[in-house]
Amino acid sequence: MIQTHGTSMTSAHYSRMGPQECEKIHMASLEILRRTGVDVHDEKARQILVDGGAQAEGLRVRIPEYMVTRALATTPKSITLYDRNGKVAMRAGKYNTYYGGGSDCLNILDHHTGQRRRPILADVKAASILMDALPEIDFVMSAFLPEDVDQQIYDRYQMEVMLNQTTKPIVFVTPDFEGCMVAVEMCELVAGSAAAFQARPFATCYINVTSGLIANAEALQKCIFWPKKACRSFTFL
């Protein structure tokens, strides 16, 4: 049974690889983590891994198989996000499927003029209003990088717009750790308190690392900080 936007249907599960192929990839990744390791560019993150059983040589951290197995066994199998009214909006897990807008496009095709141009904050607002109105969209993202605001804190402007223009769950992106902390503070103010936001989180942080084997400091800091603030709403890609 697959649920898509509140509709249940019986369908075959599409998979491009079989269980044996997936297992081969998994076993190879375990060997890479154990033998090659990952460059971890944050001291606190390295210490957490070492305390858990990993071996560190400078930035390089080698992670044994049992740590990965333990992490997979203890990681929550689903994530619940709420809307701003406190109702369950997304139960991400199993074969549940949800759709939302993308983020941070560098250009926009102006539907008024037909011309390609750089986006401004008004475009972020218009996109948020549109995503909020469309029943097919389950969550909202920032859509564009506005160039008419301070580029050092553009993500704060994006977050303000989304909080003001939608009650749907928000998936936000910040270029640095400070921006993540500010976004959480904004969510807590909207929710009424830190405890209220943690109880029914309506936003989640989209986190990218530099590459598969290089974990940059900002991403690691967000990974440590975010689960403490909204442990039910964590996205790491």
C-alpha positions in Angstrom: 0.0 0.0 0.0 1.5 3.3 -1.1 0.3 6.6 0.2 0.7 9.7 -2.0 -0.7 13.0 -0.8 -3.3 11.3 1.4 -4.4 8.8 -1.3 -3.7 5.1 -0.8 -3.2 2.8 -3.7 -1.9 -0.6 -4.4 1.0 -0.6 -6.8 4.2 -2.5 -7.6 7.3 -1.1 -6.0 9.7 0.1 -8.7 13.3 -0.7 -8.1 16.2 -0.4 -10.5 18.4 -2.7 -8.5 17.6 -6.0 -6.8 18.5 -6.9 -3.2 21.8 -8.6 -4.1 23.0 -5.5 -6.1 22.1 -3.2 -3.2 23.9 -5.5 -0.8 27.1 -5.4 -2.9 27.0 -1.6 -2.9 26.4 -1.5 0.9 29.3 -3.9 1.6 31.6 -1.8 -0.7 30.6 1.4 1.1 31.4 -0.3 4.5 34.9 -1.2 3.2 35.5 2.4 2.0 34.5 3.9 5.3 36.7 1.4 7.2 39.7 1.5 4.9 39.7 4.9 3.3 37.6 6.9 5.8 36.1 10.4 5.6 37.7 13.8 6.1 35.8 15.3 9.0 36.4 19.1 9.2 35.0 19.7 12.6 36.7 18.8 15.9 33.5 18.1 17.9 32.2 15.8 15.2 35.5 13.9 15.0 35.4 13.5 18.8 31.9 12.1 18.7 32.9 9.6 16.1 36.1 8.6 18.0 34.0 8.2 21.2 31.8 5.8 19.2 34.7 3.6 18.1 36.1 5.3 15.0 39.8 6.0 14.5 41.1 9.4 13.6 44.3 10.5 12.0 44.2 14.3 11.6 41.0 15.1 9.7 40.7 11.6 8.4 38.3 9.4 10.3 37.9 5.7 9.6 34.6 4.2 10.7 34.3 0.5 11.5 31.4 -1.6 10.2 29.7 -2.1 13.6 29.3 1.7 14.0 27.4 1.9 10.7 25.3 -1.1 11.6 24.5 0.4 15.0 23.6 3.7 13.4 21.3 2.1 10.9 19.6 0.1 13.6 19.0 3.1 15.9 18.1 5.7 13.2 14.3 6.5 13.2 12.6 4.9 10.3 10.3 7.8 9.6 10.1 11.6 10.0 7.0 13.5 10.9 6.5 17.1 9.9 3.5 19.2 10.9 1.8 22.2 9.4 1.6 25.5 11.2 -1.7 24.5 12.7 -0.2 21.6 14.5 -1.7 18.9 12.1 0.4 16.1 10.7 1.4 17.1 7.2 4.1 14.5 6.2 5.0 11.1 7.5 8.2 10.5 5.5 9.0 6.8 5.7 8.5 3.5 4.0 6.9 4.2 0.6 5.1 7.4 1.5 5.7 10.0 -1.2 5.5 13.8 -0.9 6.2 16.6 -3.4 7.5 20.1 -2.9 9.2 22.9 -4.7 12.9 23.2 -5.2 15.3 25.9 -3.9 17.8 28.5 -4.8 17.5 28.8 -8.5 19.9 31.4 -9.9 17.6 32.7 -12.7 13.9 33.0 -13.5 11.9 33.0 -16.7 9.6 36.0 -16.1 6.1 34.9 -17.0 5.1 38.5 -17.5 7.8 39.4 -20.0 9.1 36.0 -21.2 12.6 37.2 -20.4 15.2 35.3 -18.4 16.5 37.4 -15.5 18.0 37.3 -12.0 15.4 36.7 -9.3 14.5 39.1 -6.5 12.8 38.6 -3.1 9.4 39.3 -4.6 9.9 36.1 -6.7 10.6 34.1 -3.6 7.3 35.5 -2.1 5.3 34.8 -5.3 6.7 31.2 -5.4 5.8 30.6 -1.8 2.3 31.8 -2.3 1.9 29.6 -5.3 3.2 26.5 -3.5 1.0 27.2 -0.5 -2.1 27.3 -2.8 -1.3 24.2 -4.8 -2.8 21.1 -3.2 -0.3 18.9 -5.0 2.6 20.5 -3.1 3.2 19.1 0.3 6.2 21.3 1.4 7.7 24.6 0.5 11.3 25.6 -0.4 12.8 28.9 -1.2 12.7 28.6 -5.0 15.2 31.4 -5.8 18.3 33.1 -4.6 17.2 36.8 -4.4 19.8 39.3 -5.5 18.2 42.4 -4.1 19.0 41.6 -0.5 22.2 41.4 1.5 24.0 38.4 0.0 25.6 37.5 3.3 22.2 36.9 5.0 19.9 36.2 2.0 18.7 33.0 3.6 17.2 34.9 6.5 15.1 36.9 4.0 14.0 33.6 2.3 13.0 32.1 5.7 11.0 35.2 6.7 9.1 35.1 3.4 8.3 31.4 3.7 7.2 31.8 7.3 4.9 34.6 6.4 3.4 33.1 3.2 2.7 29.4 4.0 1.5 27.2 6.7 2.9 24.1 5.0 6.1 22.4 6.2 9.2 24.3 5.2 12.5 22.8 4.0 15.1 25.5 4.3 18.7 25.8 3.1 21.4 27.9 4.7 24.9 28.5 3.5 26.4 28.6 7.0 25.8 27.3 10.5 24.8 30.7 11.8 22.0 30.8 9.3 20.7 27.5 10.6 20.6 28.8 14.1 18.8 31.9 13.1 16.2 29.9 11.1 15.5 27.7 14.2 15.1 30.8 16.3 12.6 32.2 13.8 10.7 28.9 13.9 10.7 28.9 17.7 9.3 32.4 17.8 6.5 31.6 15.3 5.7 28.4 17.3 5.6 30.3 20.6 8.5 28.5 22.2 11.4 26.2 21.6 9.4 23.3 23.3 6.4 24.0 21.0 8.5 23.8 17.9 10.3 20.6 19.0 6.9 19.0 19.8 5.4 19.7 16.4 8.2 20.8 14.0 7.0 22.5 10.8 10.4 23.0 9.3 13.5 20.9 8.5 17.0 21.7 7.4 18.4 20.5 4.1 22.1 19.8 4.6 24.7 19.1 2.0 28.3 18.0 2.5 31.2 18.9 0.2 31.4 15.3 -1.2 30.8 11.8 -0.2 34.1 11.5 1.6 34.5 15.1 2.7 32.3 16.5 5.5 32.6 20.2 5.7 32.5 22.0 9.1 29.2 23.9 8.5 27.3 20.7 7.5 28.6 18.9 10.5 27.8 21.7 12.9 24.2 21.7 11.6 24.0 17.9 12.0 25.0 18.2 15.6 22.8 21.2 16.3 19.6 20.5 14.4 18.5 17.2 16.0 18.6 18.8 19.4 16.3 21.5 18.3 13.8 19.5 16.2 14.8 15.8 16.6 11.8 14.7 14.4 12.7 16.8 11.4 16.1 16.1 10.1 17.2 15.8 6.5 20.8 15.0 5.6 21.8 14.6 1.9 
